Amino acid sequence: MQIKTHGVSIELTQADGEVYVEFTLVGKLTHEDYELFVPFIESAVKSLPPKSLNILIDMTGFEGWTLEAAWDDFKFGLEIRKDINRMAVVGEKKWEELFTKMAGWLISGKAKFFRDREEARSWLMSG
């Protein structure tokens, strides 16, 4: 029997007045996953000035969302979009690259797609 895992791993750091959040997505995300991590992120960024949040999203182990989780993701993105300075997305699939481009239109800062996590991290911290 194979056990399917899913969820979000979060690493939060601060440097020079900016906040860096790394999300590692695993498996197919559910509404319950968002109920766990969204309040954590909201409380971490509520006192930040606009455009001081830098996000790295690693989608290499991501398999998608349930329908309700996709809606949760959209709402969460709208809530924090004005806070984002840079967003680096790491993935392997064409749709992940397109996702990054569309997200770039919605956020207040820059978004860029990468195939290598270290390159993404370097870009994120250079701005």
LINDALIN-V194702 format. One record per residue. N is the residue number from 1. PSI is psi in whole degrees, 0 to 359 (NA if undefined). BURIAL is b if it has 9 or more other ideal C-beta (glycine too) atoms within 8 Angstrom, else e. D_FIRST is the distance of its C-alpha to the first C-alpha in Angstrom with 1 decimal. Layout:
BEGIN
N,PSI,BURIAL,D_FIRST + N,PSI,BURIAL,D_FIRST
END
This chain:
BEGIN
1,130,e,0.0 + 2,132,e,3.8 + 3,127,e,6.5 + 4,122,e,9.7 + 5,155,e,12.8 + 6,156,b,16.3 + 7,190,b,19.8 + 8,127,b,23.1 + 9,135,e,24.3 + 10,131,b,28.1 + 11,126,e,30.8 + 12,125,b,34.4 + 13,160,e,37.5 + 14,142,e,41.3 + 15,131,e,44.0 + 16,43,e,47.5 + 17,5,e,47.2 + 18,154,b,44.2 + 19,135,b,40.6 + 20,124,b,37.7 + 21,127,b,34.2 + 22,122,b,31.2 + 23,130,b,28.1 + 24,114,b,24.9 + 25,134,b,22.7 + 26,130,b,18.9 + 27,205,b,16.7 + 28,115,b,18.1 + 29,147,b,20.7 + 30,169,b,21.4 + 31,320,b,24.6 + 32,325,e,23.4 + 33,316,b,23.1 + 34,325,b,26.7 + 35,333,e,27.8 + 36,313,b,26.8 + 37,334,b,28.3 + 38,313,b,31.3 + 39,325,e,33.4 + 40,312,b,32.9 + 41,318,b,34.2 + 42,317,b,36.9 + 43,329,e,38.3 + 44,330,b,38.3 + 45,356,b,40.3 + 46,333,e,42.6 + 47,7,e,45.5 + 48,148,b,45.3 + 49,157,e,48.0 + 50,148,e,47.1 + 51,36,b,45.6 + 52,8,b,44.6 + 53,129,b,40.8 + 54,123,b,39.1 + 55,135,b,35.4 + 56,126,b,33.0 + 57,115,b,29.8 + 58,110,b,27.1 + 59,11,b,25.1 + 60,333,e,23.5 + 61,12,b,20.0 + 62,138,b,20.8 + 63,5,e,19.3 + 64,191,e,21.8 + 65,156,b,22.6 + 66,165,b,22.3 + 67,314,e,25.8 + 68,323,e,26.9 + 69,325,b,25.8 + 70,319,b,27.7 + 71,317,e,30.7 + 72,318,b,30.2 + 73,316,b,30.2 + 74,313,e,33.4 + 75,317,e,35.2 + 76,317,b,34.3 + 77,319,b,35.6 + 78,325,e,38.8 + 79,322,e,39.3 + 80,2,b,39.2 + 81,326,b,40.6 + 82,344,e,44.1 + 83,348,b,42.9 + 84,124,b,41.2 + 85,308,b,43.3 + 86,145,b,40.8 + 87,119,b,37.3 + 88,128,b,35.4 + 89,128,b,32.3 + 90,127,b,30.1 + 91,186,b,28.0 + 92,349,e,27.5 + 93,152,e,27.9 + 94,320,e,31.1 + 95,331,e,30.3 + 96,324,b,29.8 + 97,319,b,33.2 + 98,321,e,34.7 + 99,316,b,33.1 + 100,317,b,35.0 + 101,315,b,38.2 + 102,319,e,38.1 + 103,324,b,37.3 + 104,331,b,40.3 + 105,335,e,42.5 + 106,333,e,41.5 + 107,164,b,41.7 + 108,342,b,44.9 + 109,210,b,44.2 + 110,149,b,42.8 + 111,141,b,39.4 + 112,143,b,38.3 + 113,141,b,35.2 + 114,155,b,34.1 + 115,351,e,31.6 + 116,127,e,32.1 + 117,320,b,31.5 + 118,322,e,34.4 + 119,318,b,36.8 + 120,315,b,35.7 + 121,317,b,36.3 + 122,314,e,39.7 + 123,317,b,40.8 + 124,317,b,39.8 + 125,350,b,41.8 + 126,351,e,44.8 + 127,NA,e,45.8
END
